[in-house]
Amino acid sequence: MGLSRAQQDEVWVRWRTGISLRAVAREMNLGPAPVRVYVQSVGGKQPAPRVRSPKALSALEREEISRGLAGGRSFRAIAVQLGRNHTTIGREVARNGGRDRYRAELAKRRALERGCRPKHAKLRSNARLRAVVEEKLGVKWSPRQISNWLRLQYPDDAEMQISHETIYMSLFVQSRGALRRELAKQLRTGRMTRKPVGQKKSGQGRGQINGQINISQRPAEIEDRAAPGHWEGDLVMGNVPSAIATLVERQTRYVQLVRLPAGYKAEPVRDALIQSIQRLPTHLRKSLTWDQGKEMAHHLQFSVATGVDVYFCDPHSPWQRGSNENTNGLLRQYFPKRHFDFTNVTQEELDNVAAELNGRPRETLGWKTPAQMLAALIPVPCGPGR
């Protein structure tokens, strides 16, 4: 059994508080199935309320048309009474049975049905656009990245432009059927429907690290991303005792992924980060901001070996290294949070994933890619005779 309009509205109000759909159903004294089916059918987004056009005939006007026809009045006479054009009255009567069969209630019902008829999705009718969107989803670009990249790539071709919202809805709403539904698994979350904002994550305490310099002491040039060479870092954990290290350059959002074959305690993390950082040009290794993880207990030795200053975030404050947090979320498209063992991942595989991430256009970079931004910072060596 479907939900009433009032029940549908109540589902959205309760779900936005951050509780699960099962909890929403329980609070409304409903079974979980109808709530889940309804939310999935609209792609996890509350449909916009239907707004009646001011040009549309009202129920009262249709009653007056029906009475006027029964009284033998002409279309012009009825139109004058209603303040409408006589052609409007003629079209209304013609598409609802003619003079002899026109009924106000039936006409209203047919008008609602016409208003609800399915519209042709742009991605369904434009095979060229659909192919490009599916190709980019296949390499884990987000709908927003695809939309803005298309705008830059085809500035004068409206048929090759599409909003990110349309892409999302084509993935999530089965009735649209424009995109292969399995491509939704390529999205960052891997979900088949939306989730409301509001759910909170619990933090984990990791203890204290000796000799740490707090993030509040970082120079201004790091805070405003004015200069390159300042990095954010963290670990991404597997569900078995395994991890990789992630490094993100703050200005360009360039990503380096670091394999930790010897584990993620302080000493092997220090050695792996030293090896990774030292591959960079000197002017691109200035500072590193990390959270409170004990894996950076050897930060002083790391700084001596690389010349990179290490700053530590406040406890439970992941937003203080937001670029790195965003990257770690993107990595879950490649390395799911559940049932993943990083000990089986090679450095070559990590480099390939990093290359894909660095090849994605970013809104914060004016829809350029991190790879393009970093390349502009590395001088091209001049050969003999140049």
Number of C-alpha atoms within 10 A of each C-alpha: 5 10 14 9 9 8 14 16 13 13 22 17 13 17 20 14 13 16 13 15 19 16 15 23 19 13 11 15 9 15 12 15 12 14 22 16 13 15 19 17 15 17 21 19 17 13 10 6 6 8 6 11 8 7 8 10 18 14 13 10 18 22 16 17 26 21 16 18 20 12 9 9 12 15 21 16 14 22 20 11 12 16 9 17 13 17 12 15 21 17 12 18 23 12 12 17 13 14 18 10 13 21 19 20 13 13 21 16 11 13 16 11 11 9 12 10 8 10 8 10 16 19 23 15 11 13 12 12 18 18 13 14 22 18 14 16 20 15 15 23 23 22 21 18 18 25 21 20 20 20 17 13 12 13 11 10 10 10 12 20 20 20 14 16 12 15 24 19 22 23 25 27 21 16 12 17 15 21 23 13 14 12 17 21 16 18 22 17 16 14 12 18 19 16 17 14 10 11 13 7 6 7 10 10 10 13 9 12 16 11 10 16 15 15 18 12 9 16 9 11 11 19 14 10 14 11 16 19 23 26 29 25 24 22 22 19 19 18 13 12 12 20 24 23 20 23 27 28 24 25 21 28 25 23 26 20 25 23 25 24 18 14 17 22 15 15 17 16 26 22 16 19 20 18 13 15 22 15 10 12 12 13 12 20 20 19 20 23 26 25 24 24 20 16 21 24 20 19 25 17 15 22 17 11 14 17 16 23 18 23 21 23 20 15 15 14 12 18 12 18 21 14 22 26 19 14 19 21 16 18 19 16 16 13 19 16 15 11 9 17 17 20 17 10 16 13 15 11 13 17 16 12 19 20 17 15 24 22 17 22 22 20 13 11 14 11 16 18 20 24 20 16 16 18 11 11 14 12 8 8 7 7 6 5 4 5
